[in-house]
């Protein structure tokens, strides 16, 4: 099923910088996600396959052109694997540390490591802190910006960088205003993402 959809959206994926050799691996990831969703709640069971591709896979890969060439990335609140797993498939030489509090979701994500070997699983970031090798933090559909910065405060104060997938600009501005005490000295850039396939308002908040 998802192999056909990868071909249907092939042009869009290649435009985002996805190597054509990754398309089958992305399809296999979605196949496993779809099957596992029958057992645990990873996304809405009312969602059809094309919507999963557009609203989750492609939505995550909208950030791919903005991911710097680093060796280690952390994803906070990974859930079903977005955005980390699609990014890890496309950046096979980069290690991805996935932080997810749900035991069931971690078990599912650990089962993906044969398909995506550059993944490493952790519980909540509050439990052990970020791995010392992390050079970039990403998150999608996670906590407000201020809360994300607070739970990684040591990393932020040591010059950490963030790519945070967010939706409405008005909400982003509100979150940034609330986070100002933590952002002193940091450079912040809000980048609009081209989500024309579903018309959703999407942005990337870049902090360094």
Buried (B, 14 or more C-beta within 10 A) or exposed (E): EBBEBBEEBEEBBEEBEBEEEBBEBBBBBBBBBBEBBEEEEBBEEEEEBBEBBBBBBBBBBBBBEBBEEBEBBBBBBBBBBBBBBBBBBBBEEBBBBBBBBBEEBBEBBBEBEEBBEBBBBBEEBEEEBBBEEBBBBBBBBBBBBBBBBBBBEEBBEEEBBBBBBBBEEEBBEEBBEBBEEBBEEBEBEBBEBEBEBEEEBBBBBBBB
